[in-house]
Amino acid sequence: MTLLNDPDCGMSVLSDIIRHEPALTVNLLKLANSAYFGLPGKNE
């Protein structure tokens, strides 16, 4: 959370953390795929 609030923190730093922390990756994927927090998509 500290890095997310740091304006000098780049995406490469965040991607390195996500890449090496499996538990964090799982939680991010759960949020991204959830109906409540997910990204809007096409309704087919």
Secondary structure, DSSP 8 states (H G I E B T S, - for coil): -HHHH-TT--HHHHHHHHHH-HHHHHHHHHHHHSTTTS------
